[in-house]
Amino acid sequence: MTNSTVHGKLWGVGLGPGDPELVTVKAARIIAAADVIAFHSARHGRSISRAIAAPYMREGQLEEHLVYPVTTETTDHPGGYQGAIDEFYEQAAERLAAHLAAGRSVALLAAGDPLFYSSYMHMHRRLADRFDAEIIPGITSVSAASAALGTPLVEGEQVLTVLPGTLPTAELTRRLRETEAAAIMKLGRTYPGVRRALSDSGRLDDAYYIERASSDRQRVLRAADVDDADVPYFSITLVPGPQPTTPLCLANSEQTRDQVATGPTAAQSNSPSGEVVVVGLGPGSADWTTPEVSKVLAEATDLVGYTTYINRVPTRPGQRRHASDNRVESERAAMALDLAKQGARVVVVSSGDPGVFAMAAAVLEESADPQWEGVSVRVLPGMTAANAVASRVGAPLGHDYAMISLSDRLKPWEVVAQRLSAVAAADMAIAVYNPASSQRTWQVGAMRDLLLEHRKPDTPVIIGRDVGGPTESVRVVPLAELDPAEVDMRTLLIIGASTTVSRDTDDGSRVYTSRRYQR
């Protein structure tokens, strides 16, 4: 093992089964302190581990998103499925090794426990002989499922056998016959075989199915009552050793964990299926939230959104709030659709307008997945940040204009630069969203230099920060004097066109873009 004072330390962080409140104190501390947060996901990009850890992460942390090239699908890799996975693990390990060799600490997130059917172990095997490594244990899904069921799993000298559902049906049947208690993991598409093994071993009547234990989407059913087509990978079947002597926490397929405790909501009593409504609160001020949006917020059973936006909505008794980090849009969309599929009336909350660089596109894209067929999705408009900033100085967007996000998180900078050049050459005003963040500080300067190839140095630029909020500020500066240090993620920029005029008045700067061109 190399000198840990020179190299960074690898942490295998067990996150527990899904509820962020079940993350251990030590795990939360390490997540907040680590230089790099690493996590796995399938090719859809949604990471359950990152979503669990999000409340404990801090601004400015580097992230390594390790995307599996294959999960259950086929591959054309010359080494087949195993060859593709082995190559992925080698490449992922080297990505983490580069951080560790540079002296950065890496927290590799693992749902449940890092050494219990976890991806972490593959990185541990490849890195622990070169770098200092420490494992933080987490609550396993077996423990969470047992707690959800609400009855002892084993007692006295009984033997508990943990089985992967991927075993051949005959082998699974044999092992179920020989054990006193069992936990069967890795379900998903394996469930038909698992159900048959439970039946053939005579254990089906004593078996229980627990889905997404400890999360807001938890379901507990008798194993015999489960629809084979509706079983996610993150589910488990338990066969308790002792016979249950107290009422079990069983729920039908239309109930979530909270609904078992409190009874069905009004939305579920009156409607066999829920819906998702994606809304925009408008920027900053509550006065800019439309009555239509306020009405659906008041009627919702569940609110889903980025923590900052959820906190802008008044708390209502009985309404569940599912807040998360601003970088887990796909996971947020899937959660909203899943809640609605179970009968909830869900509102996904965005700032500004939900269709402008916000959650409407993410929800609609996710809803195209066949598993959400039949779930209704509506979008309600809101005032855009661009319109709010423009109103503070007059009418800089009074003629043709474009909206461009400067973030290169979801598209490469080359595409951003190409679009900026095209719009600048077309002589349109530009509303620039997401101009900078704690991890993106150079794009504003690059944008300024690129636009100066097409615009005059004295072109008006409006810098609007937290417009409608308590720390609102609005300034007008010449394009050549745009200082990137004045710009952050809460800022929106408006770049004028050749017909944009700025003048000082007793009421402050007044800016407008003429609707007429001189012939």
C-alpha positions in Angstrom: 0.0 0.0 0.0 1.3 3.4 -0.9 1.8 6.4 1.5 -1.6 7.8 2.3 0.0 11.2 3.0 0.9 11.5 -0.6 -2.1 9.9 -2.2 -5.8 10.4 -1.6 -7.9 7.9 0.3 -10.6 5.7 -1.2 -13.8 5.5 0.8 -16.3 2.7 0.2 -19.4 4.5 1.5 -22.5 2.3 2.4 -25.6 4.4 2.0 -28.2 2.1 3.3 -31.3 0.9 1.5 -32.7 4.2 0.2 -34.0 6.5 2.9 -31.4 9.3 3.2 -32.2 9.4 7.0 -30.7 5.8 7.2 -27.3 7.0 6.1 -24.9 6.7 9.0 -23.4 9.7 10.7 -19.9 8.7 9.5 -21.0 8.1 5.9 -22.7 11.6 5.9 -19.5 13.2 7.3 -17.2 11.5 4.7 -19.6 12.4 1.8 -19.5 16.0 2.8 -15.7 16.0 3.2 -14.6 14.1 0.1 -13.0 15.8 -2.8 -14.6 13.5 -5.3 -18.0 11.8 -5.3 -18.1 8.7 -7.5 -21.2 6.7 -8.3 -22.5 4.1 -10.8 -25.6 4.0 -13.0 -27.0 2.3 -16.0 -26.9 4.0 -19.4 -30.2 5.9 -18.6 -28.0 8.0 -16.2 -30.2 7.8 -13.1 -28.2 7.0 -10.0 -30.1 5.9 -6.9 -26.9 6.1 -4.9 -26.3 9.7 -5.8 -29.9 10.6 -5.1 -29.5 9.1 -1.6 -26.3 11.0 -0.9 -27.4 14.3 -2.4 -28.5 15.9 0.9 -25.0 15.4 2.3 -23.0 16.7 -0.7 -21.6 20.2 -0.8 -21.0 22.7 -3.6 -17.8 22.4 -5.5 -17.3 18.6 -5.2 -16.0 16.8 -8.3 -18.2 14.0 -9.5 -17.3 10.8 -11.4 -20.3 9.2 -13.0 -19.4 5.6 -13.8 -21.9 4.4 -16.5 -22.3 0.7 -17.1 -22.0 -0.1 -20.8 -24.5 -2.9 -20.4 -26.8 -4.2 -17.6 -29.3 -6.8 -18.9 -29.1 -6.0 -22.7 -26.9 -7.7 -25.3 -23.5 -6.3 -26.4 -21.3 -6.6 -29.5 -18.1 -6.5 -27.3 -15.7 -9.2 -28.6 -15.5 -10.6 -25.0 -19.3 -10.7 -24.7 -21.1 -9.4 -21.6 -18.3 -10.4 -19.2 -15.7 -8.8 -21.4 -17.6 -5.5 -21.6 -18.1 -5.4 -17.8 -14.4 -6.3 -17.0 -13.2 -3.6 -19.4 -15.6 -1.1 -17.8 -14.3 -1.9 -14.3 -10.7 -1.5 -15.4 -11.4 1.9 -17.0 -13.5 3.0 -14.0 -10.7 2.0 -11.6 -8.2 4.0 -13.6 -10.4 7.1 -13.5 -10.6 6.9 -9.7 -6.9 6.1 -9.5 -6.1 9.3 -11.3 -7.8 11.3 -8.6 -6.2 9.3 -5.8 -2.8 9.7 -7.3 -3.3 13.4 -7.4 -4.0 13.5 -3.7 -7.8 13.8 -3.9 -10.0 11.7 -1.6 -12.7 9.7 -3.3 -16.0 8.6 -1.8 -17.4 5.8 -3.9 -21.1 5.5 -3.2 -22.8 2.1 -2.7 -26.4 1.5 -2.0 -26.9 -0.8 1.0 -23.5 -2.1 2.2 -20.3 -1.8 0.0 -19.4 -5.5 0.4 -22.9 -7.0 0.0 -23.8 -7.5 -3.7 -22.3 -4.1 -4.4 -20.4 -2.6 -7.4 -17.9 -1.1 -4.9 -16.1 -4.4 -4.4 -14.9 -4.4 -8.0 -13.2 -1.1 -7.5 -11.8 -2.2 -4.1 -10.1 -5.3 -5.7 -8.4 -3.0 -8.3 -7.4 -0.1 -6.0 -6.9 -1.2 -2.4 -3.5 -2.7 -3.1 -2.3 0.7 -4.4 -4.1 3.2 -2.2 -5.4 3.6 1.3 -8.9 2.3 1.4 -11.6 2.3 4.1 -15.1 0.8 4.1 -18.0 2.4 5.8 -20.7 -0.3 6.3 -24.3 0.5 5.5 -27.7 -1.0 6.4 -28.5 -3.8 4.0 -31.7 -4.2 2.0 -32.3 -7.4 3.9 -32.5 -5.5 7.2 -34.7 -2.7 5.6 -37.0 -5.3 4.1 -37.4 -7.1 7.4 -38.2 -3.8 9.1 -40.8 -2.9 6.4 -42.5 -6.3 6.9 -42.6 -5.8 10.6 -41.9 -9.3 11.8 -38.8 -11.2 13.0 -36.7 -12.7 10.2 -34.8 -15.3 12.2 -34.6 -16.2 15.9 -32.8 -18.6 18.2 -30.7 -21.1 16.1 -32.5 -20.6 12.9 -30.4 -20.3 9.7 -30.9 -17.4 7.2 -29.9 -18.1 3.6 -29.4 -15.1 1.3 -30.0 -16.2 -2.3 -29.6 -14.3 -5.7 -32.7 -14.6 -7.8 -30.5 -15.2 -10.8 -29.8 -18.8 -9.7 -31.4 -21.5 -11.9 -34.9 -22.3 -10.7 -34.1 -25.9 -9.7 -31.1 -24.8 -7.6 -33.2 -22.0 -6.0 -35.9 -24.6 -5.2 -33.4 -26.9 -3.6 -31.9 -24.3 -1.3 -35.3 -22.9 -0.3 -36.3 -26.4 0.8 -33.2 -26.8 3.0 -33.2 -23.5 4.8 -35.3 -22.2 7.7 -35.4 -18.5 6.5 -34.4 -16.9 3.2 -33.9 -13.5 1.6 -34.0 -13.6 -2.2 -32.3 -10.6 -4.0 -31.8 -9.5 -7.5 -35.3 -9.8 -8.6 -36.6 -7.8 -11.6 -37.0 -10.0 -14.6 -36.0 -13.1 -12.6 -39.2 -12.9 -10.5 -41.2 -15.5 -12.5 -38.5 -18.1 -11.8 -38.3 -17.0 -8.1 -42.1 -17.4 -7.8 -41.9 -20.9 -9.3 -39.1 -21.9 -7.0 -41.1 -20.6 -4.0 -44.1 -22.6 -5.1 -42.1 -25.8 -5.9 -40.4 -25.7 -2.5 -43.7 -25.2 -0.7 -42.7 -21.7 0.6 -44.9 -19.4 -1.5 -47.6 -19.0 1.2 -44.9 -17.9 3.7 -43.1 -15.5 1.4 -43.4 -11.8 1.2 -42.3 -9.2 -1.4 -40.8 -5.9 -0.4 -40.1 -3.3 -3.1 -37.8 -0.3 -2.6 -37.6 -0.8 1.2 -37.4 2.4 3.3 -38.1 4.7 0.4 -41.2 6.8 -0.3 -42.2 4.2 -2.9 -42.0 1.2 -0.6 -44.5 -1.6 -1.2 -45.0 -4.8 0.8 -47.1 -7.6 -0.6 -47.5 -11.4 -0.3 -45.2 -12.9 -2.9 -48.1 -14.7 -4.5 -49.9 -11.4 -5.2 -47.1 -9.7 -7.2 -47.5 -8.9 -10.9 -44.4 -10.5 -12.6 -44.3 -7.6 -15.1 -44.1 -4.9 -12.4 -41.0 -6.0 -10.3 -38.0 -3.6 -10.2 -34.5 -4.7 -9.6 -34.5 -3.0 -6.2 -36.9 -5.5 -4.6 -36.5 -8.5 -2.3 -38.4 -11.5 -1.2 -38.3 -12.7 2.4 -39.3 -16.0 3.9 -39.3 -15.4 7.7 -38.2 -18.3 9.9 -40.6 -17.6 12.8 -44.3 -17.6 12.0 -45.6 -14.0 12.2 -47.6 -13.4 15.4 -48.4 -9.8 14.9 -50.2 -7.9 12.0 -47.9 -7.4 9.0 -47.4 -4.1 7.2 -48.9 -5.3 4.0 -50.1 -2.8 1.4 -52.0 -3.3 -1.8 -50.4 -2.2 -5.1 -52.0 1.3 -5.0 -50.5 2.3 -1.6 -47.1 3.8 -0.7 -45.5 3.5 2.7 -46.9 6.8 4.1 -50.4 5.9 2.8 -50.3 2.6 4.8 -49.8 4.6 7.9 -52.3 7.5 7.2 -54.9 5.9 4.9 -55.6 6.8 1.3 -55.6 10.4 0.4 -58.5 12.2 -1.1 -56.9 12.1 -4.5 -56.6 8.3 -4.4 -60.1 7.8 -3.0 -61.7 9.8 -5.9 -59.5 8.6 -8.8 -58.2 5.1 -9.8 -55.0 6.7 -11.2 -53.0 9.8 -10.3 -51.3 12.3 -12.5 -48.2 14.4 -12.8 -48.5 18.2 -13.2 -45.2 20.0 -14.0 -45.4 23.7 -12.9 -43.4 26.8 -12.9 -43.4 29.0 -9.8 -42.0 31.9 -11.7 -38.6 33.5 -10.6 -38.2 34.6 -7.0 -41.3 36.4 -5.9 -44.5 34.5 -4.8 -46.4 37.3 -6.6 -45.3 35.8 -9.9 -46.8 32.4 -9.3 -50.0 32.1 -11.3 -53.4 31.3 -9.6 -53.6 28.1 -11.8 -50.3 26.9 -10.4 -51.3 27.8 -6.8 -54.5 25.8 -7.2 -52.8 22.5 -8.2 -50.1 23.0 -5.5 -52.9 23.2 -2.9 -54.5 20.0 -4.3 -51.4 17.9 -4.6 -50.7 14.9 -2.5 -47.0 14.9 -3.3 -44.5 17.6 -4.3 -41.3 16.6 -6.1 -38.5 19.0 -7.0 -35.1 20.6 -6.3 -34.8 21.5 -2.6 -34.6 25.3 -3.2 -37.8 25.3 -5.2 -39.7 23.0 -2.9 -38.9 25.3 0.0 -40.7 28.1 -1.8 -44.0 26.3 -1.6 -46.0 26.7 1.7 -46.2 23.6 3.8 -49.6 21.9 3.9 -50.8 19.2 6.4 -50.7 15.7 4.9 -48.8 16.8 1.8 -45.6 14.9 1.2 -42.5 16.7 0.0 -39.8 14.9 -2.0 -36.8 17.3 -2.2 -33.6 16.4 -4.0 -30.4 17.8 -5.5 -30.6 19.9 -8.7 -28.5 17.4 -10.7 -30.8 14.4 -10.5 -33.6 15.4 -13.0 -34.1 11.9 -14.4 -34.4 10.3 -11.0 -36.8 13.0 -9.9 -39.0 12.5 -13.0 -39.1 8.7 -12.5 -40.1 9.2 -8.8 -42.9 11.5 -9.8 -44.3 9.2 -12.4 -44.0 6.2 -10.1 -46.0 8.0 -7.4 -48.6 9.0 -9.9 -48.8 5.4 -11.1 -49.7 4.4 -7.6 -52.5 6.9 -7.5 -50.9 10.1 -6.1 -51.6 13.5 -7.4 -48.0 14.8 -8.0 -46.8 18.3 -8.7 -43.2 18.6 -10.0 -42.0 22.0 -9.1 -39.7 24.2 -11.2 -38.7 27.8 -11.0 -39.6 30.2 -13.8 -41.3 28.3 -16.6 -41.1 24.5 -16.5 -40.6 24.2 -20.2 -37.5 26.5 -20.3 -34.4 24.6 -19.2 -36.4 23.0 -16.4 -38.3 19.8 -15.5 -41.0 19.6 -18.2 -38.7 18.1 -20.8 -37.2 15.6 -18.2 -40.7 14.4 -17.1 -42.0 14.0 -20.6 -38.9 12.2 -21.8 -39.1 9.8 -18.9 -42.8 9.3 -19.4 -42.1 7.9 -22.9 -40.9 4.7 -21.2 -43.6 2.0 -21.6 -43.7 1.4 -17.9 -45.4 4.8 -17.4 -48.1 4.1 -20.1 -51.4 5.5 -18.8 -49.9 8.0 -16.4 -51.2 11.5 -17.2 -48.7 14.3 -17.5 -49.7 18.0 -17.8 -47.5 21.2 -17.9 -48.6 24.5 -16.5 -46.7 27.6 -17.6 -44.9 30.1 -15.4 -43.2 33.5 -15.9 -39.7 33.0 -17.3 -36.6 34.4 -15.6 -35.7 36.1 -18.9 -39.0 38.0 -18.9 -38.6 38.9 -15.3 -35.0 40.3 -15.8 -36.1 42.1 -19.0 -39.0 43.8 -17.1 -36.6 45.4 -14.6 -34.9 47.5 -17.3 -37.6 47.8 -19.9 -37.9 45.7 -23.1 -34.5 44.3 -24.2 -36.4 41.3 -25.6 -38.8 43.5 -27.6 -37.8 42.0 -30.9 -36.6 38.5 -32.0 -34.5 36.8 -29.4 -33.0 33.4 -28.4 -32.7 31.6 -25.1 -29.4 29.6 -24.7 -28.1 27.7 -21.7 -24.4 28.1 -21.1 -24.1 24.9 -19.2 -22.1 22.2 -20.8 -23.3 19.5 -18.4 -25.9 18.0 -20.9 -24.3 19.2 -24.2 -20.7 19.8 -25.2 -19.3 23.3 -25.2 -18.7 23.1 -28.9 -22.4 23.0 -29.4 -23.0 25.9 -27.1 -20.3 28.0 -28.9 -21.8 27.1 -32.3 -25.2 28.2 -31.3 -23.9 31.4 -29.7 -22.1 32.3 -33.0 -25.2 31.5 -35.1 -27.5 33.7 -33.0 -25.0 36.5 -32.7 -24.5 36.5 -36.5 -28.3 36.6 -36.9 -28.3 39.8 -34.8 -30.8 38.7 -32.2 -30.9 39.5 -28.5 -29.9 36.6 -26.3 -31.2 35.5 -22.9 -28.4 33.4 -21.4 -29.4 30.9 -18.7 -27.1 28.9 -16.4 -24.1 31.2 -17.2 -21.8 30.0 -14.4 -21.6 27.8 -11.3 -19.1 27.0 -8.6 -17.6 24.4 -11.0 -18.1 26.4 -14.2 -16.4 29.7 -14.2 -14.7 30.2 -17.6 -17.7 30.0 -20.0 -18.8 33.6 -19.4 -15.5 35.0 -20.6 -15.4 32.6 -23.5 -18.9 33.7 -24.5 -18.0 37.4 -24.2 -15.0 37.0 -26.5 -17.0 35.0 -29.0 -19.9 37.6 -29.1 -17.4 40.4 -29.6 -16.6 38.9 -33.0 -20.2 39.9 -34.0 -21.3 42.7 -31.6 -19.9 46.1 -30.8 -18.0 46.5 -27.5 -20.7 48.9 -26.2 -23.6 46.4 -26.8 -25.8 46.6 -23.7 -25.6 43.5 -21.4 -28.1 43.2 -18.5 -26.9 41.3 -15.5 -29.9 40.2 -13.4 -29.3 38.3 -10.2 -32.0 36.8 -7.9 -34.6 38.9 -9.6 -37.8 38.8 -7.5 -35.8 37.5 -4.5 -34.5 39.2 -1.4 -31.0 39.8 -2.8 -32.1 41.1 -6.2 -29.6 43.2 -8.2 -29.8 44.4 -11.9 -27.0 46.2 -13.7 -26.4 47.2 -17.3 -22.8 47.1 -18.6 -21.1 47.2 -22.1 -20.4 43.8 -23.5 -16.6 44.5 -23.5 -16.7 45.2 -19.7 -18.7 42.0 -18.8 -16.8 40.6 -15.8 -17.2 36.8 -15.2 -16.6 37.4 -11.5 -20.0 39.1 -11.2 -21.9 36.1 -12.6 -23.0 33.0 -10.8 -25.8 30.3 -11.1 -28.4 32.7 -9.8 -27.7 35.2 -12.6 -29.4 35.6 -15.9 -27.7 37.6 -18.7 -29.4 39.4 -21.6 -27.1 40.4 -24.5 -28.5 43.1 -26.7 -28.7 43.2 -30.5 -27.5 45.9 -32.8 -30.9 47.7 -32.4 -30.8 47.5 -28.6 -30.6 50.9 -26.9 -29.6 51.7 -23.3 -30.1 55.1 -21.7 -29.9 56.4 -18.2 -33.0 58.0 -16.7 -34.0 59.3 -13.2 -35.6 55.8 -12.7 -32.4 54.0 -13.6 -31.2 52.3 -16.8 -33.8 51.8 -19.5 -33.1 49.3 -22.2 -35.2 48.3 -25.3 -34.7 46.5 -28.5 -36.4 48.3 -31.3 -38.9 46.4 -33.4 -37.9 48.4 -36.5 -34.7 48.2 -38.6 -33.6 51.2 -40.6 -33.8 50.5 -44.3 
